[in-house]
Amino acid sequence: MTAPGQHVERFRLSPELRSIAQRAYRCIFALIGSYFLTAAYVTFGAVSLPMFGMNPGEAAFIGILSGFFIYVGAAIWVASTKRLLVITVIVISLTLALRTAAPIIYSAGA
């Protein structure tokens, strides 16, 4: 505990270490965040496409094939964006929205 009037030094990373930490976070989030976004997209596509008359097997197959492009696009987007907090919020909110909408659409179509 410090005496009154003394300044407490906060922990701060050096600029080099901060840059390394940001790059590591960006790479890890590009892999993991893109994976979860793609999984939510594939689930949403597999559930919603049969409502338009498509065979459920074909809908799942199209969702899986197009999921590759979603994964690559999201990973490149996360890796190239300058603002980490904004991209983190966007990817997580899109993932949660798709994961929330898929069961609702499935129960409405059944």
One Martini backbone bead per residue (centre of mass of N, CA, C, O) as a GRO file, in nm:
protein
  110
    1MET     BB    1   0.099   0.034   0.019
    2THR     BB    2   0.047   0.369  -0.019
    3ALA     BB    3   0.104   0.676   0.036
    4PRO     BB    4  -0.007   0.970   0.053
    5GLY     BB    5   0.087   1.121  -0.264
    6GLN     BB    6   0.168   0.878  -0.415
    7HIS     BB    7   0.281   0.736  -0.707
    8VAL     BB    8   0.149   0.492  -0.913
    9GLU     BB    9   0.281   0.257  -1.113
   10ARG     BB   10   0.196   0.149  -1.412
   11PHE     BB   11   0.150  -0.097  -1.628
   12ARG     BB   12   0.373  -0.107  -1.915
   13LEU     BB   13   0.434  -0.150  -2.235
   14SER     BB   14   0.634  -0.174  -2.467
   15PRO     BB   15   0.624  -0.103  -2.796
   16GLU     BB   16   0.731  -0.380  -2.890
   17LEU     BB   17   0.546  -0.561  -2.713
   18ARG     BB   18   0.281  -0.444  -2.812
   19SER     BB   19   0.313  -0.522  -3.110
   20ILE     BB   20   0.333  -0.826  -3.062
   21ALA     BB   21   0.060  -0.859  -2.916
   22GLN     BB   22  -0.116  -0.756  -3.151
   23ARG     BB   23  -0.028  -0.968  -3.359
   24ALA     BB   24  -0.111  -1.215  -3.197
   25TYR     BB   25  -0.409  -1.143  -3.167
   26ARG     BB   26  -0.473  -1.120  -3.467
   27CYS     BB   27  -0.403  -1.415  -3.543
   28ILE     BB   28  -0.585  -1.563  -3.342
   29PHE     BB   29  -0.852  -1.418  -3.422
   30ALA     BB   30  -0.849  -1.497  -3.720
   31LEU     BB   31  -0.882  -1.799  -3.666
   32ILE     BB   32  -1.111  -1.819  -3.447
   33GLY     BB   33  -1.322  -1.608  -3.542
   34SER     BB   34  -1.357  -1.725  -3.830
   35TYR     BB   35  -1.453  -2.001  -3.744
   36PHE     BB   36  -1.713  -1.915  -3.590
   37LEU     BB   37  -1.839  -1.757  -3.822
   38THR     BB   38  -1.852  -1.998  -4.019
   39ALA     BB   39  -2.025  -2.185  -3.846
   40ALA     BB   40  -2.268  -1.994  -3.833
   41TYR     BB   41  -2.311  -1.969  -4.139
   42VAL     BB   42  -2.355  -2.268  -4.205
   43THR     BB   43  -2.596  -2.307  -4.020
   44PHE     BB   44  -2.774  -2.090  -4.144
   45GLY     BB   45  -2.774  -2.203  -4.436
   46ALA     BB   46  -2.880  -2.494  -4.370
   47VAL     BB   47  -3.157  -2.377  -4.255
   48SER     BB   48  -3.258  -2.154  -4.475
   49LEU     BB   49  -3.256  -2.285  -4.766
   50PRO     BB   50  -3.501  -2.493  -4.739
   51MET     BB   51  -3.723  -2.259  -4.736
   52PHE     BB   52  -3.665  -2.230  -5.073
   53GLY     BB   53  -3.662  -2.553  -5.180
   54MET     BB   54  -3.414  -2.690  -5.083
   55ASN     BB   55  -3.218  -2.932  -5.030
   56PRO     BB   56  -3.067  -3.009  -4.736
   57GLY     BB   57  -2.804  -3.128  -4.851
   58GLU     BB   58  -2.741  -2.894  -5.046
   59ALA     BB   59  -2.739  -2.669  -4.834
   60ALA     BB   60  -2.501  -2.777  -4.672
   61PHE     BB   61  -2.298  -2.785  -4.904
   62ILE     BB   62  -2.310  -2.483  -4.978
   63GLY     BB   63  -2.232  -2.380  -4.697
   64ILE     BB   64  -1.953  -2.515  -4.690
   65LEU     BB   65  -1.832  -2.396  -4.949
   66SER     BB   66  -1.885  -2.089  -4.869
   67GLY     BB   67  -1.727  -2.092  -4.596
   68PHE     BB   68  -1.444  -2.056  -4.707
   69PHE     BB   69  -1.481  -1.757  -4.796
   70ILE     BB   70  -1.551  -1.650  -4.518
   71TYR     BB   71  -1.291  -1.731  -4.376
   72VAL     BB   72  -1.087  -1.582  -4.556
   73GLY     BB   73  -1.216  -1.301  -4.543
   74ALA     BB   74  -1.206  -1.268  -4.233
   75ALA     BB   75  -0.901  -1.309  -4.195
   76ILE     BB   76  -0.813  -1.073  -4.374
   77TRP     BB   77  -0.972  -0.853  -4.230
   78VAL     BB   78  -0.843  -0.884  -3.950
   79ALA     BB   79  -0.541  -0.851  -4.052
   80SER     BB   80  -0.600  -0.547  -4.197
   81THR     BB   81  -0.703  -0.411  -3.953
   82LYS     BB   82  -0.643  -0.154  -3.719
   83ARG     BB   83  -0.903  -0.205  -3.536
   84LEU     BB   84  -0.948  -0.436  -3.292
   85LEU     BB   85  -1.210  -0.374  -3.137
   86VAL     BB   86  -1.404  -0.347  -3.376
   87ILE     BB   87  -1.356  -0.631  -3.504
   88THR     BB   88  -1.435  -0.792  -3.257
   89VAL     BB   89  -1.728  -0.694  -3.233
   90ILE     BB   90  -1.824  -0.773  -3.515
   91VAL     BB   91  -1.764  -1.078  -3.513
   92ILE     BB   92  -1.921  -1.149  -3.255
   93SER     BB   93  -2.200  -1.035  -3.343
   94LEU     BB   94  -2.235  -1.205  -3.598
   95THR     BB   95  -2.217  -1.478  -3.462
   96LEU     BB   96  -2.454  -1.441  -3.262
   97ALA     BB   97  -2.672  -1.380  -3.473
   98LEU     BB   98  -2.653  -1.648  -3.632
   99ARG     BB   99  -2.689  -1.841  -3.383
  100THR     BB  100  -2.974  -1.723  -3.309
  101ALA     BB  101  -3.129  -1.754  -3.591
  102ALA     BB  102  -3.120  -2.056  -3.662
  103PRO     BB  103  -3.331  -2.180  -3.456
  104ILE     BB  104  -3.565  -1.995  -3.539
  105ILE     BB  105  -3.583  -2.087  -3.833
  106TYR     BB  106  -3.613  -2.389  -3.779
  107SER     BB  107  -3.882  -2.367  -3.611
  108ALA     BB  108  -4.044  -2.221  -3.842
  109GLY     BB  109  -3.998  -2.457  -4.070
  110ALA     BB  110  -4.118  -2.722  -3.905
   0.00000   0.00000   0.00000
